[in-house]
Amino acid sequence: MPRYILFSFCLIFFFSNNVQATIRGATDTSSGHCDLTEFNFGRVKVGKVAYENSRCELAICEEGAYTIRRCFPVPEYDSEHCEQFTKFGKDVSYPDCCPVIMCETLFRFF
């Protein structure tokens, strides 16, 4: 009969910081800036990256295009066996501020 042992201190990453959403688009950069006000970044200079730490997002402005990167919403998870961790602080920016879900592992021994 197999035995099941639950190691409460053995945690694994169920989701990692690599769970990211990306929005790309074309824009007029003839002024030397990307107008990203609709994404609440304002004007971002071509070749620059802007961080919005309160929303855990970043914007990249390139010649004729922009990229917005943000965390995916946290999916539903088993709160009895999993825990959500999020880094906060003025020096924590995207993608390090994306939430990470860590869950207990169930090991099966025969």
Phi and psi restraints in degrees (range 20) as a CNS / XPLOR table:
assign (resid 1 and name C) (resid 2 and name N)
       (resid 2 and name CA) (resid 2 and name C) 1.0 -70.1 20.0 2
assign (resid 2 and name N) (resid 2 and name CA)
       (resid 2 and name C) (resid 3 and name N) 1.0 145.7 20.0 2
assign (resid 2 and name C) (resid 3 and name N)
       (resid 3 and name CA) (resid 3 and name C) 1.0 -105.3 20.0 2
assign (resid 3 and name N) (resid 3 and name CA)
       (resid 3 and name C) (resid 4 and name N) 1.0 140.5 20.0 2
assign (resid 3 and name C) (resid 4 and name N)
       (resid 4 and name CA) (resid 4 and name C) 1.0 -112.8 20.0 2
assign (resid 4 and name N) (resid 4 and name CA)
       (resid 4 and name C) (resid 5 and name N) 1.0 127.0 20.0 2
assign (resid 4 and name C) (resid 5 and name N)
       (resid 5 and name CA) (resid 5 and name C) 1.0 -123.7 20.0 2
assign (resid 5 and name N) (resid 5 and name CA)
       (resid 5 and name C) (resid 6 and name N) 1.0 127.9 20.0 2
assign (resid 5 and name C) (resid 6 and name N)
       (resid 6 and name CA) (resid 6 and name C) 1.0 -100.0 20.0 2
assign (resid 6 and name N) (resid 6 and name CA)
       (resid 6 and name C) (resid 7 and name N) 1.0 116.6 20.0 2
assign (resid 6 and name C) (resid 7 and name N)
       (resid 7 and name CA) (resid 7 and name C) 1.0 -94.6 20.0 2
assign (resid 7 and name N) (resid 7 and name CA)
       (resid 7 and name C) (resid 8 and name N) 1.0 104.2 20.0 2
assign (resid 7 and name C) (resid 8 and name N)
       (resid 8 and name CA) (resid 8 and name C) 1.0 -70.6 20.0 2
assign (resid 8 and name N) (resid 8 and name CA)
       (resid 8 and name C) (resid 9 and name N) 1.0 -20.2 20.0 2
assign (resid 8 and name C) (resid 9 and name N)
       (resid 9 and name CA) (resid 9 and name C) 1.0 -98.6 20.0 2
assign (resid 9 and name N) (resid 9 and name CA)
       (resid 9 and name C) (resid 10 and name N) 1.0 0.4 20.0 2
assign (resid 9 and name C) (resid 10 and name N)
       (resid 10 and name CA) (resid 10 and name C) 1.0 -97.1 20.0 2
assign (resid 10 and name N) (resid 10 and name CA)
       (resid 10 and name C) (resid 11 and name N) 1.0 100.2 20.0 2
assign (resid 10 and name C) (resid 11 and name N)
       (resid 11 and name CA) (resid 11 and name C) 1.0 -108.4 20.0 2
assign (resid 11 and name N) (resid 11 and name CA)
       (resid 11 and name C) (resid 12 and name N) 1.0 145.4 20.0 2
assign (resid 11 and name C) (resid 12 and name N)
       (resid 12 and name CA) (resid 12 and name C) 1.0 -127.0 20.0 2
assign (resid 12 and name N) (resid 12 and name CA)
       (resid 12 and name C) (resid 13 and name N) 1.0 159.6 20.0 2
assign (resid 12 and name C) (resid 13 and name N)
       (resid 13 and name CA) (resid 13 and name C) 1.0 -78.4 20.0 2
assign (resid 13 and name N) (resid 13 and name CA)
       (resid 13 and name C) (resid 14 and name N) 1.0 122.0 20.0 2
assign (resid 13 and name C) (resid 14 and name N)
       (resid 14 and name CA) (resid 14 and name C) 1.0 -88.8 20.0 2
assign (resid 14 and name N) (resid 14 and name CA)
       (resid 14 and name C) (resid 15 and name N) 1.0 -40.5 20.0 2
assign (resid 14 and name C) (resid 15 and name N)
       (resid 15 and name CA) (resid 15 and name C) 1.0 -128.8 20.0 2
assign (resid 15 and name N) (resid 15 and name CA)
       (resid 15 and name C) (resid 16 and name N) 1.0 151.3 20.0 2
assign (resid 15 and name C) (resid 16 and name N)
       (resid 16 and name CA) (resid 16 and name C) 1.0 -124.1 20.0 2
assign (resid 16 and name N) (resid 16 and name CA)
       (resid 16 and name C) (resid 17 and name N) 1.0 178.2 20.0 2
assign (resid 16 and name C) (resid 17 and name N)
       (resid 17 and name CA) (resid 17 and name C) 1.0 -66.0 20.0 2
assign (resid 17 and name N) (resid 17 and name CA)
       (resid 17 and name C) (resid 18 and name N) 1.0 -7.1 20.0 2
assign (resid 17 and name C) (resid 18 and name N)
       (resid 18 and name CA) (resid 18 and name C) 1.0 -78.9 20.0 2
assign (resid 18 and name N) (resid 18 and name CA)
       (resid 18 and name C) (resid 19 and name N) 1.0 -1.4 20.0 2
assign (resid 18 and name C) (resid 19 and name N)
       (resid 19 and name CA) (resid 19 and name C) 1.0 -84.2 20.0 2
assign (resid 19 and name N) (resid 19 and name CA)
       (resid 19 and name C) (resid 20 and name N) 1.0 94.3 20.0 2
assign (resid 19 and name C) (resid 20 and name N)
       (resid 20 and name CA) (resid 20 and name C) 1.0 -133.4 20.0 2
assign (resid 20 and name N) (resid 20 and name CA)
       (resid 20 and name C) (resid 21 and name N) 1.0 148.3 20.0 2
assign (resid 20 and name C) (resid 21 and name N)
       (resid 21 and name CA) (resid 21 and name C) 1.0 -105.0 20.0 2
assign (resid 21 and name N) (resid 21 and name CA)
       (resid 21 and name C) (resid 22 and name N) 1.0 140.9 20.0 2
assign (resid 21 and name C) (resid 22 and name N)
       (resid 22 and name CA) (resid 22 and name C) 1.0 -126.7 20.0 2
assign (resid 22 and name N) (resid 22 and name CA)
       (resid 22 and name C) (resid 23 and name N) 1.0 132.4 20.0 2
assign (resid 22 and name C) (resid 23 and name N)
       (resid 23 and name CA) (resid 23 and name C) 1.0 -117.3 20.0 2
assign (resid 23 and name N) (resid 23 and name CA)
       (resid 23 and name C) (resid 24 and name N) 1.0 126.9 20.0 2
assign (resid 23 and name C) (resid 24 and name N)
       (resid 24 and name CA) (resid 24 and name C) 1.0 -123.7 20.0 2
assign (resid 24 and name N) (resid 24 and name CA)
       (resid 24 and name C) (resid 25 and name N) 1.0 150.5 20.0 2
assign (resid 24 and name C) (resid 25 and name N)
       (resid 25 and name CA) (resid 25 and name C) 1.0 -163.7 20.0 2
assign (resid 25 and name N) (resid 25 and name CA)
       (resid 25 and name C) (resid 26 and name N) 1.0 164.1 20.0 2
assign (resid 25 and name C) (resid 26 and name N)
       (resid 26 and name CA) (resid 26 and name C) 1.0 -92.1 20.0 2
assign (resid 26 and name N) (resid 26 and name CA)
       (resid 26 and name C) (resid 27 and name N) 1.0 148.1 20.0 2
assign (resid 26 and name C) (resid 27 and name N)
       (resid 27 and name CA) (resid 27 and name C) 1.0 -153.0 20.0 2
assign (resid 27 and name N) (resid 27 and name CA)
       (resid 27 and name C) (resid 28 and name N) 1.0 158.0 20.0 2
assign (resid 27 and name C) (resid 28 and name N)
       (resid 28 and name CA) (resid 28 and name C) 1.0 -80.4 20.0 2
assign (resid 28 and name N) (resid 28 and name CA)
       (resid 28 and name C) (resid 29 and name N) 1.0 117.4 20.0 2
assign (resid 28 and name C) (resid 29 and name N)
       (resid 29 and name CA) (resid 29 and name C) 1.0 -113.5 20.0 2
assign (resid 29 and name N) (resid 29 and name CA)
       (resid 29 and name C) (resid 30 and name N) 1.0 21.9 20.0 2
assign (resid 29 and name C) (resid 30 and name N)
       (resid 30 and name CA) (resid 30 and name C) 1.0 -63.3 20.0 2
assign (resid 30 and name N) (resid 30 and name CA)
       (resid 30 and name C) (resid 31 and name N) 1.0 -22.0 20.0 2
assign (resid 30 and name C) (resid 31 and name N)
       (resid 31 and name CA) (resid 31 and name C) 1.0 -83.6 20.0 2
assign (resid 31 and name N) (resid 31 and name CA)
       (resid 31 and name C) (resid 32 and name N) 1.0 -4.1 20.0 2
assign (resid 31 and name C) (resid 32 and name N)
       (resid 32 and name CA) (resid 32 and name C) 1.0 88.8 20.0 2
assign (resid 32 and name N) (resid 32 and name CA)
       (resid 32 and name C) (resid 33 and name N) 1.0 6.3 20.0 2
assign (resid 32 and name C) (resid 33 and name N)
       (resid 33 and name CA) (resid 33 and name C) 1.0 -137.4 20.0 2
assign (resid 33 and name N) (resid 33 and name CA)
       (resid 33 and name C) (resid 34 and name N) 1.0 158.4 20.0 2
assign (resid 33 and name C) (resid 34 and name N)
       (resid 34 and name CA) (resid 34 and name C) 1.0 -99.8 20.0 2
assign (resid 34 and name N) (resid 34 and name CA)
       (resid 34 and name C) (resid 35 and name N) 1.0 130.1 20.0 2
assign (resid 34 and name C) (resid 35 and name N)
       (resid 35 and name CA) (resid 35 and name C) 1.0 -88.3 20.0 2
assign (resid 35 and name N) (resid 35 and name CA)
       (resid 35 and name C) (resid 36 and name N) 1.0 100.8 20.0 2
assign (resid 35 and name C) (resid 36 and name N)
       (resid 36 and name CA) (resid 36 and name C) 1.0 -112.4 20.0 2
assign (resid 36 and name N) (resid 36 and name CA)
       (resid 36 and name C) (resid 37 and name N) 1.0 32.7 20.0 2
assign (resid 36 and name C) (resid 37 and name N)
       (resid 37 and name CA) (resid 37 and name C) 1.0 -64.6 20.0 2
assign (resid 37 and name N) (resid 37 and name CA)
       (resid 37 and name C) (resid 38 and name N) 1.0 -30.9 20.0 2
assign (resid 37 and name C) (resid 38 and name N)
       (resid 38 and name CA) (resid 38 and name C) 1.0 -66.8 20.0 2
assign (resid 38 and name N) (resid 38 and name CA)
       (resid 38 and name C) (resid 39 and name N) 1.0 -18.6 20.0 2
assign (resid 38 and name C) (resid 39 and name N)
       (resid 39 and name CA) (resid 39 and name C) 1.0 -103.5 20.0 2
assign (resid 39 and name N) (resid 39 and name CA)
       (resid 39 and name C) (resid 40 and name N) 1.0 10.3 20.0 2
assign (resid 39 and name C) (resid 40 and name N)
       (resid 40 and name CA) (resid 40 and name C) 1.0 63.3 20.0 2
assign (resid 40 and name N) (resid 40 and name CA)
       (resid 40 and name C) (resid 41 and name N) 1.0 34.4 20.0 2
assign (resid 40 and name C) (resid 41 and name N)
       (resid 41 and name CA) (resid 41 and name C) 1.0 -109.9 20.0 2
assign (resid 41 and name N) (resid 41 and name CA)
       (resid 41 and name C) (resid 42 and name N) 1.0 -10.7 20.0 2
assign (resid 41 and name C) (resid 42 and name N)
       (resid 42 and name CA) (resid 42 and name C) 1.0 71.8 20.0 2
assign (resid 42 and name N) (resid 42 and name CA)
       (resid 42 and name C) (resid 43 and name N) 1.0 -143.3 20.0 2
assign (resid 42 and name C) (resid 43 and name N)
       (resid 43 and name CA) (resid 43 and name C) 1.0 -98.9 20.0 2
assign (resid 43 and name N) (resid 43 and name CA)
       (resid 43 and name C) (resid 44 and name N) 1.0 128.8 20.0 2
assign (resid 43 and name C) (resid 44 and name N)
       (resid 44 and name CA) (resid 44 and name C) 1.0 -116.5 20.0 2
assign (resid 44 and name N) (resid 44 and name CA)
       (resid 44 and name C) (resid 45 and name N) 1.0 128.9 20.0 2
assign (resid 44 and name C) (resid 45 and name N)
       (resid 45 and name CA) (resid 45 and name C) 1.0 -66.9 20.0 2
assign (resid 45 and name N) (resid 45 and name CA)
       (resid 45 and name C) (resid 46 and name N) 1.0 142.5 20.0 2
assign (resid 45 and name C) (resid 46 and name N)
       (resid 46 and name CA) (resid 46 and name C) 1.0 -57.6 20.0 2
assign (resid 46 and name N) (resid 46 and name CA)
       (resid 46 and name C) (resid 47 and name N) 1.0 132.5 20.0 2
assign (resid 46 and name C) (resid 47 and name N)
       (resid 47 and name CA) (resid 47 and name C) 1.0 87.8 20.0 2
assign (resid 47 and name N) (resid 47 and name CA)
       (resid 47 and name C) (resid 48 and name N) 1.0 1.5 20.0 2
assign (resid 47 and name C) (resid 48 and name N)
       (resid 48 and name CA) (resid 48 and name C) 1.0 -110.7 20.0 2
assign (resid 48 and name N) (resid 48 and name CA)
       (resid 48 and name C) (resid 49 and name N) 1.0 160.6 20.0 2
assign (resid 48 and name C) (resid 49 and name N)
       (resid 49 and name CA) (resid 49 and name C) 1.0 -118.0 20.0 2
assign (resid 49 and name N) (resid 49 and name CA)
       (resid 49 and name C) (resid 50 and name N) 1.0 134.3 20.0 2
assign (resid 49 and name C) (resid 50 and name N)
       (resid 50 and name CA) (resid 50 and name C) 1.0 -117.5 20.0 2
assign (resid 50 and name N) (resid 50 and name CA)
       (resid 50 and name C) (resid 51 and name N) 1.0 135.4 20.0 2
assign (resid 50 and name C) (resid 51 and name N)
       (resid 51 and name CA) (resid 51 and name C) 1.0 -107.9 20.0 2
assign (resid 51 and name N) (resid 51 and name CA)
       (resid 51 and name C) (resid 52 and name N) 1.0 142.2 20.0 2
assign (resid 51 and name C) (resid 52 and name N)
       (resid 52 and name CA) (resid 52 and name C) 1.0 -124.6 20.0 2
assign (resid 52 and name N) (resid 52 and name CA)
       (resid 52 and name C) (resid 53 and name N) 1.0 89.8 20.0 2
assign (resid 52 and name C) (resid 53 and name N)
       (resid 53 and name CA) (resid 53 and name C) 1.0 -67.4 20.0 2
assign (resid 53 and name N) (resid 53 and name CA)
       (resid 53 and name C) (resid 54 and name N) 1.0 -29.6 20.0 2
assign (resid 53 and name C) (resid 54 and name N)
       (resid 54 and name CA) (resid 54 and name C) 1.0 -66.4 20.0 2
assign (resid 54 and name N) (resid 54 and name CA)
       (resid 54 and name C) (resid 55 and name N) 1.0 -25.9 20.0 2
assign (resid 54 and name C) (resid 55 and name N)
       (resid 55 and name CA) (resid 55 and name C) 1.0 -107.7 20.0 2
assign (resid 55 and name N) (resid 55 and name CA)
       (resid 55 and name C) (resid 56 and name N) 1.0 -1.5 20.0 2
assign (resid 55 and name C) (resid 56 and name N)
       (resid 56 and name CA) (resid 56 and name C) 1.0 55.7 20.0 2
assign (resid 56 and name N) (resid 56 and name CA)
       (resid 56 and name C) (resid 57 and name N) 1.0 57.9 20.0 2
assign (resid 56 and name C) (resid 57 and name N)
       (resid 57 and name CA) (resid 57 and name C) 1.0 -135.1 20.0 2
assign (resid 57 and name N) (resid 57 and name CA)
       (resid 57 and name C) (resid 58 and name N) 1.0 160.5 20.0 2
assign (resid 57 and name C) (resid 58 and name N)
       (resid 58 and name CA) (resid 58 and name C) 1.0 -139.1 20.0 2
assign (resid 58 and name N) (resid 58 and name CA)
       (resid 58 and name C) (resid 59 and name N) 1.0 153.7 20.0 2
assign (resid 58 and name C) (resid 59 and name N)
       (resid 59 and name CA) (resid 59 and name C) 1.0 -125.4 20.0 2
assign (resid 59 and name N) (resid 59 and name CA)
       (resid 59 and name C) (resid 60 and name N) 1.0 136.6 20.0 2
assign (resid 59 and name C) (resid 60 and name N)
       (resid 60 and name CA) (resid 60 and name C) 1.0 -119.3 20.0 2
assign (resid 60 and name N) (resid 60 and name CA)
       (resid 60 and name C) (resid 61 and name N) 1.0 127.0 20.0 2
assign (resid 60 and name C) (resid 61 and name N)
       (resid 61 and name CA) (resid 61 and name C) 1.0 -108.8 20.0 2
assign (resid 61 and name N) (resid 61 and name CA)
       (resid 61 and name C) (resid 62 and name N) 1.0 122.8 20.0 2
assign (resid 61 and name C) (resid 62 and name N)
       (resid 62 and name CA) (resid 62 and name C) 1.0 -123.4 20.0 2
assign (resid 62 and name N) (resid 62 and name CA)
       (resid 62 and name C) (resid 63 and name N) 1.0 167.7 20.0 2
assign (resid 62 and name C) (resid 63 and name N)
       (resid 63 and name CA) (resid 63 and name C) 1.0 -57.7 20.0 2
assign (resid 63 and name N) (resid 63 and name CA)
       (resid 63 and name C) (resid 64 and name N) 1.0 111.2 20.0 2
assign (resid 63 and name C) (resid 64 and name N)
       (resid 64 and name CA) (resid 64 and name C) 1.0 78.5 20.0 2
assign (resid 64 and name N) (resid 64 and name CA)
       (resid 64 and name C) (resid 65 and name N) 1.0 4.8 20.0 2
assign (resid 64 and name C) (resid 65 and name N)
       (resid 65 and name CA) (resid 65 and name C) 1.0 -153.3 20.0 2
assign (resid 65 and name N) (resid 65 and name CA)
       (resid 65 and name C) (resid 66 and name N) 1.0 161.0 20.0 2
assign (resid 65 and name C) (resid 66 and name N)
       (resid 66 and name CA) (resid 66 and name C) 1.0 -136.6 20.0 2
assign (resid 66 and name N) (resid 66 and name CA)
       (resid 66 and name C) (resid 67 and name N) 1.0 158.6 20.0 2
assign (resid 66 and name C) (resid 67 and name N)
       (resid 67 and name CA) (resid 67 and name C) 1.0 -136.5 20.0 2
assign (resid 67 and name N) (resid 67 and name CA)
       (resid 67 and name C) (resid 68 and name N) 1.0 130.9 20.0 2
assign (resid 67 and name C) (resid 68 and name N)
       (resid 68 and name CA) (resid 68 and name C) 1.0 -114.2 20.0 2
assign (resid 68 and name N) (resid 68 and name CA)
       (resid 68 and name C) (resid 69 and name N) 1.0 130.3 20.0 2
assign (resid 68 and name C) (resid 69 and name N)
       (resid 69 and name CA) (resid 69 and name C) 1.0 -121.9 20.0 2
assign (resid 69 and name N) (resid 69 and name CA)
       (resid 69 and name C) (resid 70 and name N) 1.0 137.0 20.0 2
assign (resid 69 and name C) (resid 70 and name N)
       (resid 70 and name CA) (resid 70 and name C) 1.0 -150.2 20.0 2
assign (resid 70 and name N) (resid 70 and name CA)
       (resid 70 and name C) (resid 71 and name N) 1.0 168.8 20.0 2
assign (resid 70 and name C) (resid 71 and name N)
       (resid 71 and name CA) (resid 71 and name C) 1.0 -79.7 20.0 2
assign (resid 71 and name N) (resid 71 and name CA)
       (resid 71 and name C) (resid 72 and name N) 1.0 146.8 20.0 2
assign (resid 71 and name C) (resid 72 and name N)
       (resid 72 and name CA) (resid 72 and name C) 1.0 -69.9 20.0 2
assign (resid 72 and name N) (resid 72 and name CA)
       (resid 72 and name C) (resid 73 and name N) 1.0 153.4 20.0 2
assign (resid 72 and name C) (resid 73 and name N)
       (resid 73 and name CA) (resid 73 and name C) 1.0 -61.1 20.0 2
assign (resid 73 and name N) (resid 73 and name CA)
       (resid 73 and name C) (resid 74 and name N) 1.0 149.9 20.0 2
assign (resid 73 and name C) (resid 74 and name N)
       (resid 74 and name CA) (resid 74 and name C) 1.0 -71.8 20.0 2
assign (resid 74 and name N) (resid 74 and name CA)
       (resid 74 and name C) (resid 75 and name N) 1.0 125.1 20.0 2
assign (resid 74 and name C) (resid 75 and name N)
       (resid 75 and name CA) (resid 75 and name C) 1.0 -74.1 20.0 2
assign (resid 75 and name N) (resid 75 and name CA)
       (resid 75 and name C) (resid 76 and name N) 1.0 167.5 20.0 2
assign (resid 75 and name C) (resid 76 and name N)
       (resid 76 and name CA) (resid 76 and name C) 1.0 -65.1 20.0 2
assign (resid 76 and name N) (resid 76 and name CA)
       (resid 76 and name C) (resid 77 and name N) 1.0 144.6 20.0 2
assign (resid 76 and name C) (resid 77 and name N)
       (resid 77 and name CA) (resid 77 and name C) 1.0 -148.2 20.0 2
assign (resid 77 and name N) (resid 77 and name CA)
       (resid 77 and name C) (resid 78 and name N) 1.0 162.6 20.0 2
assign (resid 77 and name C) (resid 78 and name N)
       (resid 78 and name CA) (resid 78 and name C) 1.0 -76.5 20.0 2
assign (resid 78 and name N) (resid 78 and name CA)
       (resid 78 and name C) (resid 79 and name N) 1.0 102.3 20.0 2
assign (resid 78 and name C) (resid 79 and name N)
       (resid 79 and name CA) (resid 79 and name C) 1.0 -70.2 20.0 2
assign (resid 79 and name N) (resid 79 and name CA)
       (resid 79 and name C) (resid 80 and name N) 1.0 -13.4 20.0 2
assign (resid 79 and name C) (resid 80 and name N)
       (resid 80 and name CA) (resid 80 and name C) 1.0 -76.9 20.0 2
assign (resid 80 and name N) (resid 80 and name CA)
       (resid 80 and name C) (resid 81 and name N) 1.0 -27.9 20.0 2
assign (resid 80 and name C) (resid 81 and name N)
       (resid 81 and name CA) (resid 81 and name C) 1.0 -119.4 20.0 2
assign (resid 81 and name N) (resid 81 and name CA)
       (resid 81 and name C) (resid 82 and name N) 1.0 -2.4 20.0 2
assign (resid 81 and name C) (resid 82 and name N)
       (resid 82 and name CA) (resid 82 and name C) 1.0 -131.4 20.0 2
assign (resid 82 and name N) (resid 82 and name CA)
       (resid 82 and name C) (resid 83 and name N) 1.0 157.1 20.0 2
assign (resid 82 and name C) (resid 83 and name N)
       (resid 83 and name CA) (resid 83 and name C) 1.0 -139.6 20.0 2
assign (resid 83 and name N) (resid 83 and name CA)
       (resid 83 and name C) (resid 84 and name N) 1.0 144.0 20.0 2
assign (resid 83 and name C) (resid 84 and name N)
       (resid 84 and name CA) (resid 84 and name C) 1.0 -97.2 20.0 2
assign (resid 84 and name N) (resid 84 and name CA)
       (resid 84 and name C) (resid 85 and name N) 1.0 132.8 20.0 2
assign (resid 84 and name C) (resid 85 and name N)
       (resid 85 and name CA) (resid 85 and name C) 1.0 -122.2 20.0 2
assign (resid 85 and name N) (resid 85 and name CA)
       (resid 85 and name C) (resid 86 and name N) 1.0 135.2 20.0 2
assign (resid 85 and name C) (resid 86 and name N)
       (resid 86 and name CA) (resid 86 and name C) 1.0 -137.8 20.0 2
assign (resid 86 and name N) (resid 86 and name CA)
       (resid 86 and name C) (resid 87 and name N) 1.0 131.2 20.0 2
assign (resid 86 and name C) (resid 87 and name N)
       (resid 87 and name CA) (resid 87 and name C) 1.0 -83.9 20.0 2
assign (resid 87 and name N) (resid 87 and name CA)
       (resid 87 and name C) (resid 88 and name N) 1.0 137.4 20.0 2
assign (resid 87 and name C) (resid 88 and name N)
       (resid 88 and name CA) (resid 88 and name C) 1.0 -125.5 20.0 2
assign (resid 88 and name N) (resid 88 and name CA)
       (resid 88 and name C) (resid 89 and name N) 1.0 161.3 20.0 2
assign (resid 88 and name C) (resid 89 and name N)
       (resid 89 and name CA) (resid 89 and name C) 1.0 136.2 20.0 2
assign (resid 89 and name N) (resid 89 and name CA)
       (resid 89 and name C) (resid 90 and name N) 1.0 159.4 20.0 2
assign (resid 89 and name C) (resid 90 and name N)
       (resid 90 and name CA) (resid 90 and name C) 1.0 -67.9 20.0 2
assign (resid 90 and name N) (resid 90 and name CA)
       (resid 90 and name C) (resid 91 and name N) 1.0 -23.4 20.0 2
assign (resid 90 and name C) (resid 91 and name N)
       (resid 91 and name CA) (resid 91 and name C) 1.0 -95.1 20.0 2
assign (resid 91 and name N) (resid 91 and name CA)
       (resid 91 and name C) (resid 92 and name N) 1.0 1.8 20.0 2
assign (resid 91 and name C) (resid 92 and name N)
       (resid 92 and name CA) (resid 92 and name C) 1.0 -97.8 20.0 2
assign (resid 92 and name N) (resid 92 and name CA)
       (resid 92 and name C) (resid 93 and name N) 1.0 117.9 20.0 2
assign (resid 92 and name C) (resid 93 and name N)
       (resid 93 and name CA) (resid 93 and name C) 1.0 -128.7 20.0 2
assign (resid 93 and name N) (resid 93 and name CA)
       (resid 93 and name C) (resid 94 and name N) 1.0 174.6 20.0 2
assign (resid 93 and name C) (resid 94 and name N)
       (resid 94 and name CA) (resid 94 and name C) 1.0 -58.2 20.0 2
assign (resid 94 and name N) (resid 94 and name CA)
       (resid 94 and name C) (resid 95 and name N) 1.0 137.9 20.0 2
assign (resid 94 and name C) (resid 95 and name N)
       (resid 95 and name CA) (resid 95 and name C) 1.0 -92.3 20.0 2
assign (resid 95 and name N) (resid 95 and name CA)
       (resid 95 and name C) (resid 96 and name N) 1.0 2.7 20.0 2
assign (resid 95 and name C) (resid 96 and name N)
       (resid 96 and name CA) (resid 96 and name C) 1.0 -65.6 20.0 2
assign (resid 96 and name N) (resid 96 and name CA)
       (resid 96 and name C) (resid 97 and name N) 1.0 -20.0 20.0 2
assign (resid 96 and name C) (resid 97 and name N)
       (resid 97 and name CA) (resid 97 and name C) 1.0 -88.6 20.0 2
assign (resid 97 and name N) (resid 97 and name CA)
       (resid 97 and name C) (resid 98 and name N) 1.0 -2.9 20.0 2
assign (resid 97 and name C) (resid 98 and name N)
       (resid 98 and name CA) (resid 98 and name C) 1.0 -66.7 20.0 2
assign (resid 98 and name N) (resid 98 and name CA)
       (resid 98 and name C) (resid 99 and name N) 1.0 140.2 20.0 2
assign (resid 98 and name C) (resid 99 and name N)
       (resid 99 and name CA) (resid 99 and name C) 1.0 -65.5 20.0 2
assign (resid 99 and name N) (resid 99 and name CA)
       (resid 99 and name C) (resid 100 and name N) 1.0 147.0 20.0 2
assign (resid 99 and name C) (resid 100 and name N)
       (resid 100 and name CA) (resid 100 and name C) 1.0 -123.9 20.0 2
assign (resid 100 and name N) (resid 100 and name CA)
       (resid 100 and name C) (resid 101 and name N) 1.0 133.3 20.0 2
assign (resid 100 and name C) (resid 101 and name N)
       (resid 101 and name CA) (resid 101 and name C) 1.0 -101.7 20.0 2
assign (resid 101 and name N) (resid 101 and name CA)
       (resid 101 and name C) (resid 102 and name N) 1.0 126.3 20.0 2
assign (resid 101 and name C) (resid 102 and name N)
       (resid 102 and name CA) (resid 102 and name C) 1.0 -117.9 20.0 2
assign (resid 102 and name N) (resid 102 and name CA)
       (resid 102 and name C) (resid 103 and name N) 1.0 133.8 20.0 2
assign (resid 102 and name C) (resid 103 and name N)
       (resid 103 and name CA) (resid 103 and name C) 1.0 -123.9 20.0 2
assign (resid 103 and name N) (resid 103 and name CA)
       (resid 103 and name C) (resid 104 and name N) 1.0 152.3 20.0 2
assign (resid 103 and name C) (resid 104 and name N)
       (resid 104 and name CA) (resid 104 and name C) 1.0 -69.6 20.0 2
assign (resid 104 and name N) (resid 104 and name CA)
       (resid 104 and name C) (resid 105 and name N) 1.0 151.9 20.0 2
assign (resid 104 and name C) (resid 105 and name N)
       (resid 105 and name CA) (resid 105 and name C) 1.0 -106.6 20.0 2
assign (resid 105 and name N) (resid 105 and name CA)
       (resid 105 and name C) (resid 106 and name N) 1.0 137.3 20.0 2
assign (resid 105 and name C) (resid 106 and name N)
       (resid 106 and name CA) (resid 106 and name C) 1.0 -100.1 20.0 2
assign (resid 106 and name N) (resid 106 and name CA)
       (resid 106 and name C) (resid 107 and name N) 1.0 115.7 20.0 2
assign (resid 106 and name C) (resid 107 and name N)
       (resid 107 and name CA) (resid 107 and name C) 1.0 -98.5 20.0 2
assign (resid 107 and name N) (resid 107 and name CA)
       (resid 107 and name C) (resid 108 and name N) 1.0 143.4 20.0 2
assign (resid 107 and name C) (resid 108 and name N)
       (resid 108 and name CA) (resid 108 and name C) 1.0 -119.9 20.0 2
assign (resid 108 and name N) (resid 108 and name CA)
       (resid 108 and name C) (resid 109 and name N) 1.0 123.3 20.0 2
assign (resid 108 and name C) (resid 109 and name N)
       (resid 109 and name CA) (resid 109 and name C) 1.0 -115.3 20.0 2
assign (resid 109 and name N) (resid 109 and name CA)
       (resid 109 and name C) (resid 110 and name N) 1.0 141.5 20.0 2
